[in-house]
Amino acid sequence: MSSFSPFEHNHADPWAKAPIDLPTLNAKASDAVVSAITDVRQTARSEGALRSSSLLLLGSAGAGKTHLFARLRRKLGPRAVFVLLRPIVGSEMTPRYVLSEIVKALGFESATDGVPFRQLDALVGASLAQLHGEPPHMPRAYLDQCTELDSAKREEMLDEALEELIGKHPEIDETYLARLLRTPFLPGPSQRASLAWLGGRELEEAQVARLGVAGSLGDERVAQALQTLGVFAAPGAPIVLVFDQLENLMDPCLLYTSPSPRDRTRS
């Protein structure tokens, strides 16, 4: 008798607003990921140390890996930023591609207990709140408080936050972080342009003019931008990169084929 998977004939939507969850499915894997994320946050807060964790979860098609992503995204809510990376067939997963996918995911909306939030707001709000000694588990409320400040006071607050972060982590990209901090407070068109720049995407002329930049993020800054995102996110809402369908990175010419009986006898 063949084994049955509840997702064998259904493709889960990782960003569904109300996904069906089966709590017992992959419960151990779910608990392991939650534990790893909690450890990263606590370590970054208490010790000021930045650590990353890697977990390998193997499962055949229909085993519920995408379902697990959707569950964790809803369960942890604004306490983490989730990014699902699915490589393009035959393409290299470059740092710029990873950066683009992270920033694209910041624009996605999620919900916990029916309360919607955008991942960008979770990232900036939680990290700023934690930096200022406020509860980081309600990032949208903290951002609302910052929005109510007059522009001069808000700019002063953001500059102070930037200086404190640079003092703790001088390796970060100051210009990149300054733009990230201000993005949630920008009007729609400027916010979209800022996200495009942060993601390392090609900017249109109107976006370049709107942001007052020379052009898109240069290749030489992409690695430091990734490091800056990780450093900033860790204490408030760590970035969780979920790599799926990695077989798409394989070169078909390098796929292993079983040797013939004659070859086996000669080896």
Secondary structure as UniProt FT lines:
FT   TURN            6..9
FT   TURN            14..15
FT   TURN            23..26
FT   HELIX           27..46
FT   TURN            61..62
FT   HELIX           65..76
FT   HELIX           77..79
FT   STRAND          81..85
FT   TURN            89..90
FT   HELIX           95..106
FT   STRAND          109..112
FT   TURN            113..114
FT   STRAND          115..118
FT   HELIX           119..131
FT   TURN            132..133
FT   TURN            136..137
FT   HELIX           139..148
FT   HELIX           151..168
FT   TURN            170..171
FT   HELIX           174..182
FT   HELIX           183..185
FT   HELIX           188..198
FT   TURN            199..200
FT   HELIX           205..211
FT   HELIX           219..233
FT   TURN            234..236
FT   STRAND          239..243
FT   HELIX           246..249
FT   HELIX           252..254
FT   HELIX           261..266
//
